[in-house]
């Protein structure tokens, strides 16, 4: 009970700080407009003049505030100043492919730990992860023995991100290094894409100064499908050689919630709605690219029939014709007998 009250109080304080941060960013945008108008020697926009009059600030005070806000940096988000330490678990009674997929995720993330789910409830998992100072709770679910969804819940206040898993390839026998990898992102340009990039990058520790990475992982966004690929790196004569290794899979974002995994009442930041009527397909994470591989439908090749099979088919058709004729002849004979 005491832990629940403490967590609720911390979550309320964190939500208040988020709202205060939103108000601060809005104020900063207005001050940036004032600063740019001062630099370009143009008239201050009318809405900013009205706000200055309402706050009863002099022009010099408003300008000083704008210069200070423009020169100061952004406030650190919920992922800052935290060393990645995720914990990975699965749904109840996992199949062998799901267990192997969870182990592969543990090898991908250097500081990760794997937990057998057992009969633990979600609330117990979240509270236990917070007690042990884990930064993220990762849960993998399955459908018909195939990994189907990936949930990343940042602790202790959220957000929680939901992905669907497509085309998982975890068949590997090569030993994989657990050293910190170099992480590469491509085509995460929208505000939502930058948020997803921040969530995924927070799962990996930062590389030391000039150390050469032994492996590399890439998250490539193509039409809102995030292609995950892992490479083994080798440096020869100043060149880098990349060898693709398993696991490989594709992620598709379908929901982001503001709270943790056990907060069913948490506010939804984003929900993917694929059935909206739009004139043009909308991409949420990045820009449209032309290098998307398109699957071509396979042409069905008809097998050459043997002579015996052709004769059987034609013979069956002839039999059907004979049967139809005899049936009509019997019907005609019956009708003729009735008329007599």
N, C-alpha and C positions, 0 to 999 in steps of 0.2 A: 504493500500500500504506500509506504513512504517513497519507494522508488517511482511508483506511478505518479504521485503528486509532484515529485521533483522533475520528472520528465515533462509533465504537463506544463509546469511553470516555465521550464526552459524553452519549450516549444512556443508558448505564448510570448515570451521575451524575444525569441528569434523572429516570430512573425511580426512583432512590433518593429523590430529593427529592419526587417525587409520593407515594410511600408514606409518607414522613415527614410530608407535608402531610395525608394522610388520618388518620394517627395524631394529629396536632395538632388536627384538626377534631373527632375523637371526644372528645379530652380537653377541648376547648373546650365541647362540648355538655354534658358532665358538670359543668363549672364554671359554665355558665349555669344549670343546674338548682339548683346550690348557691346561686348568687347570688339567684335568684328565691325560693328558700325562705327566705333571709335577709331579703329585702325584704318578703315576705308574712307573715313570722313563723310559718312552718309547719315541721313536722318534716322533716328531711332524708331523702330516700329511702334505703331500706336498702342498695341496691347501691352508692350513693355512700359511705355510711358504711363499708362493707366495704373499698372501695378506699382510703379515707383511712387505715384501720387497716393495710392492707397496705403502703402507702407510708410509714407511720410519720410522718405529718404531724400537727401540731397543728391544731385547728379554726381558729385565727387565721391560720396560714400558708395553709391551704386556701382560706379566705375571701379573703385578699389575692390569691392566684393567680386565683381566679374573677373578682374585680372587675377585675383587670388584663386578663384575657382577654376579658371582656365589653366593656370600654371601648375596646380596641384594634381596629383594622379587620382585614378579611380580607387574607390574603396574595395578592399579585397573581398572576394565572394566566399561562399560556404566551403569551397574546396581548398582555400589557401592555408598555408602553414600547417599542413597535415601530411604526415608520411603515410603513403599508401600501405594499408594492412587489411586487405579484404578477407572474408571468410566465405567459402563456397559450400552449398548444400543442394539437395535435390528434393523432388517430391517424394511422397511416401511409397514404399515398396518399389524402388527403382529397378529397371531392367539392366542387363549387362551393358548394352550400348549407352544408356544414360550414365551409368557409373564411369565408363571409360571416357565419355565426353567431359564429365566433371573433373576427372583426373587430368585430362588434357588442358582444361582451363587452369587448373592449379599449376601446371608446368609453364603455361604461358605467362601467368602473373607471378613475379619473383617472390613477393612477400606473402603470398596467399596461403591459407590453410583450408583443408577440406574437413567437413563435419558430416558424419552419418546422421541422416534425419531421424530415423527411428520413429517414435510416436510423439515427438515434440510438436507443440502448436506454434503457429507463426509468431504470436506475441512472446512466447518463451524464447524463440530464436533471436528475436530483435533485442529483448532485454539482456539475454546472455552475451550477445555480440557487443552491446554497449558497455556492459560490465568489464569485458576483457579488452576494451579499448580498440575494437576493430573499426575501421573507417567505412567499410561497405559490407553489405550482405548481398551475396549473389545466389540466386535460386534458379535451377534449371528444371524445366518440366518436360514431359514427353507425351506423345500420342501414338498409340499402337506400336510401342517399342522404339520410336524414333524421336530424338530431341526436337521439341517444337517451339519452346519459348524460353527467353532469358530475361530475368528480372534483376535490376541493379538498384539497390536501395542504399542511399548514402546516409550514414549515421553521424550524429544522433537525431537530426532534424529533417532529413530528406535532401533532395527530391528522390522519387522512385521512378525509374525508367523501365518501360516494358518493350521488349523486342520479340519478334517472331523469328525463328531459325529456319533457314531453308538450305537444302543441299549440304548437310554436314558430312565431312570426310575426315574420319578419325583413324583410318587404317594406317598405322605406322609401327615399325619395329626399331627405328633408329633412336638411340639415346639423345635426348634434347638438353641443351644447356639451360640452366635456370638463372643465368646472369641477367642483369637489367638490359632490355633490348632498346634499340633505337626505334622510336614510334613515328610513323609517317601518316599524315592525313592529307586527303585530296578532295577538293570541291565541297568543303563545308563553309559556305559563304554567307548564308542567310543568318539572321539572329537565332533562329531555332537550330540551324546547323552548327553555329558556334557554341551553343549551349550543349548539344550532344557531343561535340568534340571535347568540350571541357569535362563532361561527365566521363567519357571513355579514357581520356588522358590522365585523369586523376587516379586511375587504377594502377598505373605504372610509376615506379620511382624514377627520379631524375638520374640521368647518366652522370658519372663523375667527369671532371673537367675535360681532359683530352684523351680519355680512354677509348680505345677502339672497340665497338660493340661486337660480340660474338654472334649475335642474331639480330634480325630486324622484323618488325611487324608493321603491317600497313592496313589502314582503313580507307578504302576508296569508295566514294559515293558516286553511284551512277543511277540516276532517276529514282532517288530515295531508297535504293538498295545498297547497303553497306557491305562491300566485299572484304572479308578478312583473309589475309594471306600472311604466312610466316616464312622467313628466309633464314638460311644459315649463311653467314658472311665469312669470307676469307680474303685476306689482303696479300696480293702478290705483285711485286715490282710497282708499287704505287697505284695499283688498280684494285677495284673491289669486285669480287665474284659472288653472285647470289645464287643459292641453291634452294629451290622451293621445297618446303617440307610440310607435313601435316601437323596439326589439324587445319582445315580450311572450311569456311562456312560463310553464309550470307545472312545479314541481319536486316530486318525491316522494323522501323519504329512505328508503334501504334498508340502509345499513350505515355504521358508524363504527369505525375502527381506531385503536389508540393510537399507532402508529408512522407513518413516512412511506410514500410510495407504493411504494418499492422493498423495503420490509420485509414480505415475504409471511408471515413467522412472527409478525407483530405481534398483540397481543391484541385481540380484538373487543369494543368497548364496547357496541355495539348492533347487532342484526340484525333486520330486519323479517320477521316470520313471519305472513303473511296467512291461512294455512290452519289456524290453531289453533282448536279447538272451544271457543267461549265463548258464554255465554248472551246477552251483549250486546256489540256492537261496541266495541272499545277504541280510544281515540285517544291517541297517544303524545306529541304536541307541544303540544296545547292542549285547551281545553274544547269541548264540542259546541255548535254555534251553529245558529240557525234560519234564517239568511239564505243558505243554500247554494242556488245555482241548480240546479234539477233539469231535466234534458233530457227533454222529452216526446217519445214516439215519434211519428214522422211517420205520418200516415194515408195509406194507399195509395189513390189515386183511380183508379177504373177509367175508362178512356177509352170514350166512347160508340162503339159499333160501327156501321159503315155497313151499309146494306141489303144490298149485295153480299156483305159478309163474313158476315152472318148466314145468307144463303142458301147460301154455300159450306160453312159449318159444318154446317148442317142436312142439306145434300146429302151430305156425307161420312158423317154418322151413318146416313143411309138406305142408302148403299152398303154400309156395314159390316153392317147387318142383312141385306141381300140376299145378301152374300157368305157370312154365317154360315148362312143357310137353304140355299143351294146346296151348301155343304160337307156339311151333315147329310144332304141328299137323296142326294148321291153315296155317302156311307158306307152309307146304308140300301140303296141299289141293289146295292152290292157284296156286302153280307151276304145279301141275298135270292138273288143268283146263286150264292153258295157253298152255300146250303142246298138249292138245286135239284140 
